[in-house]
Amino acid sequence: MTPRFVDVGAKIRAYRKRKQLSLTDLSRMTGIAASNLSSIELNKSSPTLSTLMKIASAFGMKAGAFLNEALYRKAVHFPAGGGERIQTVSQAVAVRLITAEISLNKLDARIITLEKGAEAIDLEGAGTDRFVYCLDGRFTARMDDETFLLPKGDSLYLLPEARVSFESAGATKAIFLLIGAKDRGST
């Protein structure tokens, strides 16, 4: 999936017009050539962070105001297959990171496929809270002296200190969702 388009050029043009500035006026205020400003406003080129900061300063605002819509949306929708990155751990274990393209996300969501009899150890890693939900088939989750059997529809919440291994436990492959905090250093 491609990143969501942010029309920074239209936002710059709208601010410039509101301030009743010409491209030449804005050029004098920022030190950026009027032709470059025009190219940015028409989305023929993208501004560097330095350029964006100069333009924002000329308007008496912060550069982040141009990007708020893209960076701080309340929800991000991805159609099926969008935002995914597939990683093959082994011939019998596949991991689909379904939150790969989300900027500023705090969670990683993975769909794990374990072929019949396959085992995967600590896929998300200890050190963060994790949530596991069985989407299809059955699998076991083993920690120290505890073993949980999770058929389709069952879930398991894991504390940061839990080190766990997963194993397919049915006649077919097991598919489950594994969600954990992305920034493990802050938990």
Secondary structure, DSSP 8 states (H G I E B T S, - for coil): -------HHHHHHHHHHHTT--HHHHHHHHT--HHHHHHHHTTSS---HHHHHHHHHHTTS-GGGGTHHHHS-S-----TTTT-EEEEEETTEEEEETTTT-TT--EEEEEEEE-TT-EEE-SS-SSS-EEEEEEESEEEEEETTEEEEEETT-EEEE-TT---EEEE-SSS-EEEEEEEES-GGG-
